[in-house]
Amino acid sequence: MKFGPLPPEDALGATAVHSIRKGDLVLKKGTKIGPKEVAALKAADVAEIVVARLEDGDVPEDVAAAEIAQAVAGDGVRLDRAFTGRCNLFADAAGVLVVDKDAIDRLNRVDEAVTFATLPAFKPVVEGEMIATVKIIPFAVSEKGRDAALAATKTTTPLVRVAPYKIGKVGVVSTLLPGLAPKVIDKTLKVTAERLAPAGATIIAEKRVPHEQAALAAAIDDMLKAGAELVLVFGASAIADRRDVIPAAVEQVGGTLEHFGMPVDPGNLMLVASAQGRPVLGAPGCARSPKENGFDWILMRLLAGLPVQREDITGLGVGGLLMEIVTRPQPRDKEKAETAKPIAAIVLAAGRSTRMGAVNKLIADIGGKPLVRIAAEQALASKARPVIVVTGHQREKVEAALKGLDVSVVHNPDYADGLGTSLRTGIAAVPANADGAIICLGDMPQVDAGLIDKLLAAFDPERGALVVVPVIDGRRGNPVVWSRRFFNDLMNVQGDVGARYLIGSYGEAVAEVPVDSAAALTDVDTPESLSAVKAEIERA
């Protein structure tokens, strides 16, 4: 590939390496230089332009990225269309990410033009979550480099795959000692059920027995006879030794102990064992908490049917100190605490309203006002500041509907690529001094300032409430408050899935706020729902 500065007339057919802005000229990076571009460059008095020109033996960046992505992808992985030299890989279903680190390292060492990045190995993922990306650094890679990269992917197992969850039936045994309140066990069961839910697993049976070897052994055996594919044991007292009550009970039913102890904190005192061909976990005390700990790392692998052996456990030490993960409350800064940081409001108003037919719902009249104006006015009436409105489809009409309001309008030119692009545009506009943002939908006119303020009041990072969602009858809705700590995750949301999978991934950081009216969680997405909401608002 040739690379360097050329006069515009000599750059015909090449690709612009950098964006150029001069006067009325706006030439974006990656633009193919044609006669029209040459004329525009000359008219703007641009003497030279840095370009890249492919030669025989070069593979265009998008072609190479797509070919390599196809080669690395295994079961449970789907590919996005390659664009600007990048091909993203997504989970096709919920499961656990499995990667071949050695093979990926070899691939990344083949040619500096080829890169492949993934999420951490064994991370639980949800359907639609981006799990990896292939990026070609220059505008092309040599055929030799492409072929070497493809050769590096030819291993006995795929470089990246998603292991689907296989275990659905879980038995839970809790041991009892004087002083252990029943409500502690009740809460443990609730937390455990919530942990299992993303994997589609449920607790099929639970028993509470004295903290004694014989009683516990009988209870474990009963769980296995009841059809449990995995048995979890929560001891009233932590396991202190391989000869303690829980390990001894497992061995009494003919089980084997794979490993006791784990270089992950919280989660050190965990027992990994098996009995009658099924896994048995002696849970550490931290497993009673919804916060992420080492128990989660082992549990999710087992639910996906992945073996967990001694070397897997002992290899968790690097990165095993979980005291500063994003979902944990941060140390209180006295000086900062004296002045509360603002929470921005982002109103998403870029969609095409495809289910509304020819009508743009955002500018539909409700009670004498455009729908999007109602949503923006309620955000302005709340304590959220600043209020940012993201436009896209028919931006001029939407901006006209907002005329006179003290809002910051940012345009998303890529709105047709899905909600994720609008999230990125809105998050990028949040000022640096904001502690987070409440994401409002422009087609929910019944979300009022009172509800927004109620959600903002529940936002408490120091107590671990980093994400706040409204709930009615167990159903979560919108808007949602997000701590700044999740902004990087929100910037990576793809397509129209939104950020729902993030809420599921960080359940321990979510605070739910009960709301009284389901109407406050109703969005307008069809002509019928528009008529219903309009009638209800006008009646009020």
N, C-alpha and C positions, 0 to 999 in steps of 0.2 A: 504494500500500500504506500503510495506517495503522500507526503504530508509537507505542508509549508505554505508560505504566502505567494499569491499570484495576482496579477492584474485581473480585474473582473472578466475581461474578454477571454483570458486564458483559463479561467476557472469553470468554463461551461462543462456541465456533466459531472462536476465534482460535488462534494458535500461540505457545507459550511461547518467549520469546527466550533466557532463561537458565535453567539448572538451579536448582532450589530444594531445599534439604535443611533440614528443620526438624522436630525430633522424629522421629516415625515416617514423616513425609512425605518421599518422594523423587520429585520431578517433573523429568524430564529435558528438556533443551533440545530444542525441535522437537516437543514433545508437543502434539497437538490438544486443546484444552480442551473437554471434554464435561461433562455433568451430574455424573459421578463425580468428575472432577478439581475441579470447583467445590466439591463437598461436602467433599473432602479438604482443599482450601485453607482453607475456612472452619473446619473442625475443627482445623486447625493454627494458627488465628488469623493467617493471612496476609491483611493488609489490601489489598495491591495486588500485582499481577503485571504485569511488562512483557511485552507481547504484540505480535505483528504480525498484521494482518488484511488479507487480500487483497481487492482491489476489482475492479470491472469494468475490464478492460483490463490486468490483471496476469497474468503467466504463471508458474505455480508453478516453483520452482527446479529440481526434478527433470525436469520437462517441457522447460524451456528448455535445461538442460545436455545432455539426450539429443538434442534437435534440433540443437544447434550441433555436438556431437560427431559426429553423423551427417554433417553438412555438411562438416566439415574432413577426415574420414577418406578416404584413398585406398586404392589397392591394398595388400594385405598387412597391413591393419589391421583388428582386430576391437574391438568395444565391449563394455564391461561394463555392467550395469544401473546406471542413475543412482540415487544414494542420497545424502541430505543435501546436495543441490545439486551433487554431483560426479559426473562421468562419466569413467571412466578408459579409455584406449585402449591396446591391447596389440599386440605384433607377432604376426601370424598365422603367420609362418615366419621362419627365420633370414635375415638380410640386412643392408643398410645403411640407416639412417634418412635420409630426404630430406625437408627442410622448405622451405617458402617463407617466409623470414624477413620479407620486406617485407609480405607479406599477413598474417602473424601479428601483426606490429607494428600494422598497420591495424586488425585485429580487436580487439586489446587497447586501442585508443584510442577505440573506438566508444562504450562505456558502462562506467563504473567497476564496474557490477554484473557484468560479463562478463569472465572471465579465461581464458586458454589458455596452458598451459606445456608445453614439450617437453624431451626430452633434447637434448644438443648435436647440431647438424647433422652428418650423415655418421658418426654413432656406429654401430659394428657392434652388432647386437642379435640375441638368440636368441629362438626361439619362446616365447611366453608372457611375455616381458619387457614391463613397463609402459613405454611410450614417450612418453605425453602424458596430460594431464588437462584437462578443462574444469571450471571451478568457478564457480558463480553465488554471489556474495558474500552478498546478502541472501536472504530467503526467497522472493522473487519478483523478476522483472524486468518492466518494462513491455512491452506488445506492440511498441511503437515501438522500444525498445531491442533486443528479440529480433530483430525484423525487420531492423534495421540491422546487427546482428551476422551474421545469415544472408546479407545482401547482401554483406558484406565477404568472405565465403567463396567467392563466385562468381568464381573466377579460371580461367584456362585450364588450370592444373594444380592438383591437390589441395594443401591446406596441409601435409599430412603423409602420407607413404607409406613403405613399406618396399620397397626395391629388392632383389629376391631375387638370390642369388648365381648367376651364369651361367657363369663360367669354371671349368672343372673340370680342364683339362690344362695343367700347368706344366712348362716345361723349365728346367733350371738349368745354367749354365756357370760354372765356377770357373777363374780364371787362376792360374798358378803362377810363383813366383820362388824362388830359393834361400833356404832358411831358413823357408819356410812349411811347417809340419808337416802331413802328411796328416790327422792327427787333428783339426786345426782345421777342415778342409773337412768331415770326417765329422760333427763337431758342428754345423757350419753347416747341413748337410743335415737333420740331426735337428731343429734349431730351426725351420728353414723348413717342414718337414713338419708340425710342431705348429702353426705359424702358419696354415697353409693348411687344417688339419683342420676348424675351425669353419665354414668356407665350403664344405666338401665337396669341396675341390680336392686333387689329388695331384700329386706329381712323377712324370711319365711317362718322363723321360729326364734324365740328367746327364752332363756332360763336363768333363774337366779338361785344360786346354791351356796352353801357355806364354803369359806376359803379353806377347803380341805381336799387332799389329793383324791380320795376315793369318790367323794361327791362330784368333784369336777370331772374326773375321768368318765363317770357314768353320764354326765350331762353332755360331754363332747361326743360320746358314742351315740347318745340320743339324737343329737343334731345331725350326725352323719347318716343315721338310719332314716331321719326325716327327709333326706334328700339334699341337705346343704352341700353346695359345691365348694364352699369356703366357710371356715369357722373362725370367728373372732372371739378372743377371750379377754375380757376386761377384769383385771384383778383388783380386789379391794386393797391389796398391798402390792407394790411394785416388785417385779422379779429381781432377786438379788444374786441368784446363782443358778447354774444349770441343774442343781439338785433341789431347787425350790419347788413350791406346790404346782405351779403351772407346767413347767417342763416335765416334772415327774408324772403328772396326770396324762400328758400327751404320750409319754412312753408306756404308761400303763395300758393304753388302748392300742398298743402295737405301733405307735407312731415313731418317727425319727426326728431328731433335732438338727436342722440345717445350720443354724448359727444363732448365737445369743449375743446381743450387743451390736451397736451400729455407730459408726463415726459421723453421726448427724445429730445436731443439737438445735432444737429439742427433738427427742426421739431415741436417745441412747439405749434405753432399757427395753428393747424390743426383741422378741423371740420369733424366729422364722422356722416353722416346722411343717410336718405333713403327717397325715394319718389316713390309712385306707386309700391312698392315692390322691388325696385331696389336701390342699394347703390349710394350715392352721397358724394363725397369728396370735401371739401373746402381745397384746397392745401395750405400749408405754403409756404412762399417765397423761402425757400431752395429747393423746388421741381423743380424750374427752372434750378437748377444745376444738372449736371450728377453725382455728388458725392453722395455717400450713405448717406441717412438721414432717419429720422423717417417715412417720407412719403412712402419710399420703403417698410418698414416693414408692414404697413397697406395695401398698394396697392396689394402686392403679395398675401396676405391672401384672399383678396376679389376676386382677379382674379381666385383663386382656389376654390371659392364658400364657403369659410369658414366664419362663422359668426364672426363679430368683435363687441363685446359689451363693455360697460363701464369698467367692471372688467378686460377685456383683455388689454385695453389701460392703465389703471392705474397701471397695473402690470409690465409695461415696464421700470420702473425707474432704477432698478438694471441693469447696463450694458447700460443704455440709454444715457450716455455721450459718444458721438462718436468722440471726438476730436483727439483721438490717434489711430484710426483704420488704418490698414495697407495701405490703398489706399490714405491716406492723406499725403501731403508733410510734412517732418519732419523738426524740427528747424535746422537752419543752424549752423554748428559748424565751427567757423572761422579757427581754427587750422587745422581741417581735410580738409576744403575746399581749403587750400593752396596747398595740394598735391592730385591730382586726383587719385582715386583708379582705379585699372585695372578692365577690364571686361574679363573674361575667355571665350574661345570658346570651346564648347563641340561638337565634330563630332560623331554622332551616326552611327556606322558601325558594328552592331552586328546581323543584320537581316539575315533570311534564304533565302530570294529572292524566295519565293515559287511560285510566278507567272512567274518567269523566267525559270521554268523547272529545268534542271540540271545545268544551268549556274549560277554562283555566280556573280551577276552584279557588286559587289564592286570591283572585280578584273578584270572585263572586260576591254579590251584595247580600249582607245579612244585617237586617235592622238598620239599613242606611249606611253601612260601612263595608268596605272590602274585608273579606275574611282575614287576610294577612295583617291588615291594620289593627284588627281587634286583638290578634295574638301579640303584636308588637306593643300595643298600648298597655296590655296587661303586664307584659314584661317590664315596661317602663314604670308602671305603678308599683312594682315590687321593689325589694331592696337590692336586687341584682344590678350591678354596674360594671362596665358599660353594657349596653344592649347592642348586639351585633346581628345584623340580618344578612344571611347568605342568599344571593339571588342567582338565577341561572336562566331557565326557560322564560321567555318574554320579560327579560329584566327591566325594560323600559316601563312596561305596564305595572310591574310589581313596585318599582321605585316610585312611580307616580302615586300609587296607592299609599305610600309611606310619607308622602310630601308633608313637611312641617314637623315631623317627629324627630326627637333628639336621639337618633339611632345612627350607628356606623354601618354603612352598607358595603359589603364586599362581594364581588362577583366571582362565581365559579364557572369558568369557561368549559370545564369538563363535566358539567352536570349530567350529561347523557350517559356517562359511565357509571352512574350509581350514587347512592347516598354517601358512600365512603368518601367520595371526592369532595362533597359539601362539608362533611365533618372535618376533613383536612383543612379546607379553606377557612372554616370558622375558627378552629383551634389555632391556626397560624395567626389569626387576627387578635387573639386574646392578649391583653397587655401583660408585661412581665411581672407586674405587681399583684396580679390576681392569683388567688389561692386555688382557683378551680373554675368550673363553668357549669351552668345548668343548660342542658341541650333541650330546647323546645321545638316542637314541630309547628310550622306555620299553618297547618290545616286542623289545628285543635283549638277553636275559638272559645271553648268552655273551660279551658285551663286559665283560671283567673289569678290575680296577684296574690290572693290569700293562700292558694295552694302552693304557688311558687315560694312564698315566704315560709310556709310550713316546712317545705322540703329543705330550704336553706337553713332553717333553725336546727334541723336534725343533723346537718353536716358538722362533724366533729372529729377532725383528723387525730387529735390527741387521744381519743378514746377508740380509734380504729374505724370510725364511721366515715369511710373515704368515698363511698358511692351511696347515694340516697335515691330510692325509688318509691313511687306511690303504689299502694296495693289496695285492692278491693276484692273481698271474697277469695283471697289467695291468688289473685291474678295481678301480675305486675304490669304497669303501664308507663306512661310518659307524663311530664318531662323527667329527666334523670340528672342528678347533680354528680359531677365527676371531679375528684381531686386532681390537681395539676400532676401528681405522680403518675397518672394514667395517660397523660397527653401523648406520650410516644406511642402507646398502644392504640389510642384513638386515631393517630395519624396513619396507622397501618391498616385500618379497617378497609376491606375491599368490597366492591359491588354494593348490592342493596340489602345485605344481611344486617347492616347496622352493627351496634356494639353489644348485641344480646349475648354473644358467646363470651365476651369479657366479663359480664356480670356473673355468668355461670362459672367462669374460671376463678374468680376472686370472691366466692361466696362469703368468706369470713370478713370481707371488708364492706359488705352491703348492709345498709340500714333500711328497713322497710317502714314506710309511713302510711298508716291506714287512712283512707279517704272515704267520705260518706256517699258521694254520688258517682255512679258509673259514667254518667254523662261527661264528667270532667276528664275521663280517659278515652273519650270517643273521638276518633279522627274522621274527617270527611274524605272519603275516597270513592264514592259513587254518587250519582245524581239523587238516589233515594236517601242516602245518609245526609246529603246537603239539605234536602227538603226537610228531613226530620229535625236536624239541628237548627235550621232556620226557624221552624215553627216553634221549637222549644224556647229559643232565645227571645223571639218576639212575644211569646206568651208571658215570659218573665218580665 
